[in-house]
Amino acid sequence: MTLPIFLALHLAWGALMAHLLMPRMRAEGVVLGVPLLYTLAPVGMVTAPLGAVLLRYAGGWYVHGAVTGNGSIAYERFHLGLLVLSGVLTALVTVGGMFFAIAMLSRDRPHLARAPYYVAAFAALLTVVLDAVDVVIVPGSGGKWLFWHPAGLVSLAVLVVLGAAWRFGKLRVAPFEVQGLSRPPKSIVVMPADL
């Protein structure tokens, strides 16, 4: 998958994790604990590095020819910066999708919480419509189709990792049982009725 489709997938991933982990977030009363960590763990450990692999070895295809010429980045010193930028952008899009969905779900607006899915689908569809041939044929590879190029295998690995993480999250992380919330004791100070 190319960079716009890759980012669209991660936007939808963040929203999907918000929907999946919202009961746990409400039970614990936290967002920055296990839910955020679990949402970003597969991104930081697997999918963002796989995106860096796509940028490094199929850069002309991955970024649709932007900042590249003939399928390669012109100056080696820019590679590290572009790889880091790709990873940071992926994490920001994931967190943005998650926080937007959480904000809408916490305000009882489930229809608006699905907006990241629609934006992601529109971005992926727009990418395919505007650059259809270069999405499935990898430039600089002698006309190889994505399915016969290693970039296709890496793209499939991204989908498999996110699917496996969602399945694991559904089975192990989301079904969180509250043992009992600790509440502070009620105040012993009697408040006047007119306050």
ZADO-1210 file (C-alpha; in nm, 4 decimals, padded with zeros to 6 digits):
<atoms>
<atom x="00.0000" y="00.0000" z="00.0000" code="MET" pos="1"/>
<atom x="00.1207" y="00.3475" z="-00.0768" code="THR" pos="2"/>
<atom x="00.1634" y="00.6213" z="00.1848" code="LEU" pos="3"/>
<atom x="-00.1888" y="00.7735" z="00.1589" code="PRO" pos="4"/>
<atom x="-00.3479" y="00.4279" z="00.1849" code="ILE" pos="5"/>
<atom x="-00.1056" y="00.3354" z="00.4649" code="PHE" pos="6"/>
<atom x="-00.2007" y="00.6474" z="00.6630" code="LEU" pos="7"/>
<atom x="-00.5707" y="00.5951" z="00.5910" code="ALA" pos="8"/>
<atom x="-00.5434" y="00.2424" z="00.7274" code="LEU" pos="9"/>
<atom x="-00.3824" y="00.3716" z="01.0463" code="HIS" pos="10"/>
<atom x="-00.6472" y="00.6411" z="01.0863" code="LEU" pos="11"/>
<atom x="-00.9126" y="00.3709" z="01.0725" code="ALA" pos="12"/>
<atom x="-00.7022" y="00.1543" z="01.3080" code="TRP" pos="13"/>
<atom x="-00.6979" y="00.4270" z="01.5727" code="GLY" pos="14"/>
<atom x="-01.0753" y="00.4687" z="01.5521" code="ALA" pos="15"/>
<atom x="-01.1266" y="00.0923" z="01.5595" code="LEU" pos="16"/>
<atom x="-00.9221" y="00.0631" z="01.8781" code="MET" pos="17"/>
<atom x="-01.1212" y="00.3471" z="02.0340" code="ALA" pos="18"/>
<atom x="-01.4443" y="00.1620" z="01.9613" code="HIS" pos="19"/>
<atom x="-01.3022" y="-00.1658" z="02.0878" code="LEU" pos="20"/>
<atom x="-01.1453" y="-00.0316" z="02.4066" code="LEU" pos="21"/>
<atom x="-01.4054" y="00.2286" z="02.5040" code="MET" pos="22"/>
<atom x="-01.5694" y="00.0058" z="02.7688" code="PRO" pos="23"/>
<atom x="-01.2308" y="-00.0457" z="02.9324" code="ARG" pos="24"/>
<atom x="-01.1542" y="00.3255" z="02.9166" code="MET" pos="25"/>
<atom x="-01.4844" y="00.4074" z="03.0827" code="ARG" pos="26"/>
<atom x="-01.4332" y="00.1431" z="03.3506" code="ALA" pos="27"/>
<atom x="-01.0807" y="00.2568" z="03.4333" code="GLU" pos="28"/>
<atom x="-01.1427" y="00.6233" z="03.3697" code="GLY" pos="29"/>
<atom x="-00.8177" y="00.6558" z="03.1722" code="VAL" pos="30"/>
<atom x="-00.7201" y="00.6951" z="02.8101" code="VAL" pos="31"/>
<atom x="-00.3437" y="00.7195" z="02.8356" code="LEU" pos="32"/>
<atom x="-00.2948" y="00.3843" z="03.0018" code="GLY" pos="33"/>
<atom x="-00.3432" y="00.0450" z="02.8463" code="VAL" pos="34"/>
<atom x="-00.5728" y="00.1593" z="02.5600" code="PRO" pos="35"/>
<atom x="-00.3257" y="00.4072" z="02.4112" code="LEU" pos="36"/>
<atom x="-00.0323" y="00.1767" z="02.4704" code="LEU" pos="37"/>
<atom x="-00.2121" y="-00.1132" z="02.3076" code="TYR" pos="38"/>
<atom x="-00.3180" y="00.1006" z="02.0109" code="THR" pos="39"/>
<atom x="00.0342" y="00.2276" z="01.9456" code="LEU" pos="40"/>
<atom x="00.2282" y="-00.0932" z="02.0233" code="ALA" pos="41"/>
<atom x="00.1686" y="-00.2688" z="01.6890" code="PRO" pos="42"/>
<atom x="00.2175" y="00.0603" z="01.5065" code="VAL" pos="43"/>
<atom x="00.5460" y="00.1475" z="01.6735" code="GLY" pos="44"/>
<atom x="00.6912" y="-00.2015" z="01.6805" code="MET" pos="45"/>
<atom x="00.5786" y="-00.3424" z="01.3462" code="VAL" pos="46"/>
<atom x="00.3757" y="-00.1351" z="01.1019" code="THR" pos="47"/>
<atom x="00.5718" y="00.1928" z="01.1140" code="ALA" pos="48"/>
<atom x="00.9007" y="00.0037" z="01.0580" code="PRO" pos="49"/>
<atom x="00.7340" y="-00.1816" z="00.7705" code="LEU" pos="50"/>
<atom x="00.6316" y="00.1560" z="00.6298" code="GLY" pos="51"/>
<atom x="00.9976" y="00.2597" z="00.6570" code="ALA" pos="52"/>
<atom x="01.0943" y="-00.0542" z="00.4643" code="VAL" pos="53"/>
<atom x="00.8457" y="00.0387" z="00.1918" code="LEU" pos="54"/>
<atom x="00.9823" y="00.3927" z="00.1787" code="LEU" pos="55"/>
<atom x="01.3425" y="00.2740" z="00.1627" code="ARG" pos="56"/>
<atom x="01.3127" y="-00.0023" z="-00.0936" code="TYR" pos="57"/>
<atom x="01.0088" y="00.1038" z="-00.2981" code="ALA" pos="58"/>
<atom x="01.0188" y="00.4799" z="-00.2374" code="GLY" pos="59"/>
<atom x="00.8994" y="00.5869" z="-00.5813" code="GLY" pos="60"/>
<atom x="00.5907" y="00.3721" z="-00.5483" code="TRP" pos="61"/>
<atom x="00.5299" y="00.4395" z="-00.1772" code="TYR" pos="62"/>
<atom x="00.5195" y="00.8185" z="-00.2064" code="VAL" pos="63"/>
<atom x="00.3827" y="00.8278" z="-00.5640" code="HIS" pos="64"/>
<atom x="00.7011" y="00.9775" z="-00.7035" code="GLY" pos="65"/>
<atom x="00.7197" y="01.2707" z="-00.4591" code="ALA" pos="66"/>
<atom x="01.0775" y="01.3574" z="-00.3539" code="VAL" pos="67"/>
<atom x="01.2014" y="01.0676" z="-00.5614" code="THR" pos="68"/>
<atom x="01.3288" y="01.0158" z="-00.9093" code="GLY" pos="69"/>
<atom x="01.2968" y="00.6875" z="-01.0974" code="ASN" pos="70"/>
<atom x="01.1981" y="00.4958" z="-00.7873" code="GLY" pos="71"/>
<atom x="01.4856" y="00.6039" z="-00.5612" code="SER" pos="72"/>
<atom x="01.5540" y="00.8920" z="-00.3265" code="ILE" pos="73"/>
<atom x="01.8271" y="01.1108" z="-00.4714" code="ALA" pos="74"/>
<atom x="02.0361" y="01.1753" z="-00.1591" code="TYR" pos="75"/>
<atom x="02.1105" y="00.9093" z="00.0987" code="GLU" pos="76"/>
<atom x="02.1282" y="01.1616" z="00.3832" code="ARG" pos="77"/>
<atom x="01.7583" y="01.2363" z="00.3442" code="PHE" pos="78"/>
<atom x="01.6560" y="00.8748" z="00.3977" code="HIS" pos="79"/>
<atom x="01.6731" y="00.8778" z="00.7764" code="LEU" pos="80"/>
<atom x="01.4729" y="01.1985" z="00.8011" code="GLY" pos="81"/>
<atom x="01.2067" y="01.0657" z="00.5661" code="LEU" pos="82"/>
<atom x="01.1904" y="00.7345" z="00.7529" code="LEU" pos="83"/>
<atom x="01.1477" y="00.9107" z="01.0862" code="VAL" pos="84"/>
<atom x="00.8911" y="01.1476" z="00.9373" code="LEU" pos="85"/>
<atom x="00.6956" y="00.8518" z="00.8007" code="SER" pos="86"/>
<atom x="00.6911" y="00.6817" z="01.1416" code="GLY" pos="87"/>
<atom x="00.5940" y="00.9975" z="01.3303" code="VAL" pos="88"/>
<atom x="00.3203" y="01.0738" z="01.0785" code="LEU" pos="89"/>
<atom x="00.1861" y="00.7211" z="01.1143" code="THR" pos="90"/>
<atom x="00.1749" y="00.7491" z="01.4942" code="ALA" pos="91"/>
<atom x="00.0096" y="01.0930" z="01.4818" code="LEU" pos="92"/>
<atom x="-00.2581" y="00.9757" z="01.2394" code="VAL" pos="93"/>
<atom x="-00.3270" y="00.6700" z="01.4566" code="THR" pos="94"/>
<atom x="-00.3563" y="00.8765" z="01.7752" code="VAL" pos="95"/>
<atom x="-00.5660" y="01.1365" z="01.5932" code="GLY" pos="96"/>
<atom x="-00.8141" y="00.8734" z="01.4791" code="GLY" pos="97"/>
<atom x="-00.8285" y="00.7234" z="01.8259" code="MET" pos="98"/>
<atom x="-00.8738" y="01.0523" z="02.0121" code="PHE" pos="99"/>
<atom x="-01.1362" y="01.1800" z="01.7681" code="PHE" pos="100"/>
<atom x="-01.3394" y="00.8612" z="01.8085" code="ALA" pos="101"/>
<atom x="-01.2989" y="00.8726" z="02.1879" code="ILE" pos="102"/>
<atom x="-01.4134" y="01.2351" z="02.1969" code="ALA" pos="103"/>
<atom x="-01.7248" y="01.1561" z="01.9962" code="MET" pos="104"/>
<atom x="-01.8046" y="00.8346" z="02.1836" code="LEU" pos="105"/>
<atom x="-01.7685" y="01.0076" z="02.5201" code="SER" pos="106"/>
<atom x="-02.0215" y="01.2668" z="02.4049" code="ARG" pos="107"/>
<atom x="-02.2673" y="00.9967" z="02.2947" code="ASP" pos="108"/>
<atom x="-02.2264" y="01.0681" z="01.9241" code="ARG" pos="109"/>
<atom x="-02.1523" y="00.7259" z="01.7777" code="PRO" pos="110"/>
<atom x="-02.2306" y="00.8393" z="01.4224" code="HIS" pos="111"/>
<atom x="-01.9624" y="01.1088" z="01.4353" code="LEU" pos="112"/>
<atom x="-01.7219" y="00.8605" z="01.5941" code="ALA" pos="113"/>
<atom x="-01.7275" y="00.6701" z="01.2640" code="ARG" pos="114"/>
<atom x="-01.5963" y="00.9716" z="01.0716" code="ALA" pos="115"/>
<atom x="-01.2348" y="00.8428" z="01.0669" code="PRO" pos="116"/>
<atom x="-01.3565" y="00.5332" z="00.8815" code="TYR" pos="117"/>
<atom x="-01.5227" y="00.7473" z="00.6165" code="TYR" pos="118"/>
<atom x="-01.2225" y="00.9784" z="00.5843" code="VAL" pos="119"/>
<atom x="-00.9899" y="00.6784" z="00.5540" code="ALA" pos="120"/>
<atom x="-01.2095" y="00.5126" z="00.2911" code="ALA" pos="121"/>
<atom x="-01.2344" y="00.8373" z="00.0954" code="PHE" pos="122"/>
<atom x="-00.8570" y="00.8929" z="00.1078" code="ALA" pos="123"/>
<atom x="-00.7842" y="00.5377" z="-00.0067" code="ALA" pos="124"/>
<atom x="-01.0447" y="00.5568" z="-00.2832" code="LEU" pos="125"/>
<atom x="-00.9171" y="00.8955" z="-00.3973" code="LEU" pos="126"/>
<atom x="-00.5627" y="00.7583" z="-00.4125" code="THR" pos="127"/>
<atom x="-00.6741" y="00.4635" z="-00.6226" code="VAL" pos="128"/>
<atom x="-00.8817" y="00.6826" z="-00.8556" code="VAL" pos="129"/>
<atom x="-00.6138" y="00.9482" z="-00.9075" code="LEU" pos="130"/>
<atom x="-00.3163" y="00.7142" z="-00.9436" code="ASP" pos="131"/>
<atom x="-00.4667" y="00.3764" z="-01.0279" code="ALA" pos="132"/>
<atom x="-00.1830" y="00.2331" z="-01.2343" code="VAL" pos="133"/>
<atom x="00.0948" y="00.3358" z="-00.9961" code="ASP" pos="134"/>
<atom x="-00.0896" y="00.1843" z="-00.7012" code="VAL" pos="135"/>
<atom x="-00.0747" y="-00.1668" z="-00.8466" code="VAL" pos="136"/>
<atom x="00.2406" y="-00.1423" z="-01.0609" code="ILE" pos="137"/>
<atom x="00.5631" y="-00.0631" z="-00.8745" code="VAL" pos="138"/>
<atom x="00.7716" y="00.1967" z="-01.0623" code="PRO" pos="139"/>
<atom x="01.1384" y="00.1180" z="-01.1012" code="GLY" pos="140"/>
<atom x="01.0787" y="-00.2572" z="-01.0862" code="SER" pos="141"/>
<atom x="01.0451" y="-00.3228" z="-01.4564" code="GLY" pos="142"/>
<atom x="00.6648" y="-00.3132" z="-01.4549" code="GLY" pos="143"/>
<atom x="00.6097" y="-00.5667" z="-01.1744" code="LYS" pos="144"/>
<atom x="00.2641" y="-00.5791" z="-01.0267" code="TRP" pos="145"/>
<atom x="00.2349" y="-00.5200" z="-00.6545" code="LEU" pos="146"/>
<atom x="00.1320" y="-00.8830" z="-00.6067" code="PHE" pos="147"/>
<atom x="00.4641" y="-01.0032" z="-00.7550" code="TRP" pos="148"/>
<atom x="00.6838" y="-00.7463" z="-00.5810" code="HIS" pos="149"/>
<atom x="00.8163" y="-00.7663" z="-00.2206" code="PRO" pos="150"/>
<atom x="00.6265" y="-00.4424" z="-00.1466" code="ALA" pos="151"/>
<atom x="00.3053" y="-00.6434" z="-00.1798" code="GLY" pos="152"/>
<atom x="00.4264" y="-00.8895" z="00.0823" code="LEU" pos="153"/>
<atom x="00.5189" y="-00.6059" z="00.3179" code="VAL" pos="154"/>
<atom x="00.1765" y="-00.4459" z="00.2617" code="SER" pos="155"/>
<atom x="00.0112" y="-00.7776" z="00.3379" code="LEU" pos="156"/>
<atom x="00.2214" y="-00.8076" z="00.6540" code="ALA" pos="157"/>
<atom x="00.0888" y="-00.4688" z="00.7719" code="VAL" pos="158"/>
<atom x="-00.2698" y="-00.5900" z="00.7278" code="LEU" pos="159"/>
<atom x="-00.1990" y="-00.9219" z="00.9003" code="VAL" pos="160"/>
<atom x="-00.0320" y="-00.7542" z="01.1994" code="VAL" pos="161"/>
<atom x="-00.3156" y="-00.5074" z="01.2504" code="LEU" pos="162"/>
<atom x="-00.5738" y="-00.7833" z="01.2091" code="GLY" pos="163"/>
<atom x="-00.3961" y="-01.0074" z="01.4596" code="ALA" pos="164"/>
<atom x="-00.3597" y="-00.7173" z="01.7048" code="ALA" pos="165"/>
<atom x="-00.7309" y="-00.6401" z="01.6747" code="TRP" pos="166"/>
<atom x="-00.8194" y="-01.0048" z="01.7345" code="ARG" pos="167"/>
<atom x="-00.5908" y="-01.0262" z="02.0370" code="PHE" pos="168"/>
<atom x="-00.7284" y="-00.6994" z="02.1703" code="GLY" pos="169"/>
<atom x="-01.0831" y="-00.8217" z="02.1333" code="LYS" pos="170"/>
<atom x="-01.0086" y="-01.1427" z="02.3207" code="LEU" pos="171"/>
<atom x="-00.7622" y="-01.0260" z="02.5872" code="ARG" pos="172"/>
<atom x="-00.7531" y="-00.6510" z="02.6325" code="VAL" pos="173"/>
<atom x="-01.1109" y="-00.5313" z="02.5770" code="ALA" pos="174"/>
<atom x="-01.2994" y="-00.7692" z="02.8105" code="PRO" pos="175"/>
<atom x="-01.1815" y="-00.5902" z="03.1212" code="PHE" pos="176"/>
<atom x="-01.3678" y="-00.6596" z="03.4416" code="GLU" pos="177"/>
<atom x="-01.3779" y="-00.3918" z="03.7037" code="VAL" pos="178"/>
<atom x="-01.2963" y="-00.5356" z="04.0454" code="GLN" pos="179"/>
<atom x="-01.4453" y="-00.2367" z="04.2196" code="GLY" pos="180"/>
<atom x="-01.3647" y="00.1251" z="04.1873" code="LEU" pos="181"/>
<atom x="-01.2099" y="00.2889" z="04.4878" code="SER" pos="182"/>
<atom x="-01.4007" y="00.6027" z="04.5725" code="ARG" pos="183"/>
<atom x="-01.2956" y="00.8634" z="04.8239" code="PRO" pos="184"/>
<atom x="-01.5014" y="00.8743" z="05.1410" code="PRO" pos="185"/>
<atom x="-01.7872" y="01.1175" z="05.1550" code="LYS" pos="186"/>
<atom x="-01.7143" y="01.4440" z="05.3218" code="SER" pos="187"/>
<atom x="-01.7962" y="01.4703" z="05.6878" code="ILE" pos="188"/>
<atom x="-01.8308" y="01.8452" z="05.6601" code="VAL" pos="189"/>
<atom x="-02.1939" y="01.9476" z="05.6529" code="VAL" pos="190"/>
<atom x="-02.2569" y="02.1966" z="05.3752" code="MET" pos="191"/>
<atom x="-02.5267" y="02.4603" z="05.4152" code="PRO" pos="192"/>
<atom x="-02.8270" y="02.4129" z="05.1903" code="ALA" pos="193"/>
<atom x="-02.7989" y="02.7553" z="05.0270" code="ASP" pos="194"/>
<atom x="-02.4562" y="02.6806" z="04.8778" code="LEU" pos="195"/>
</atoms>
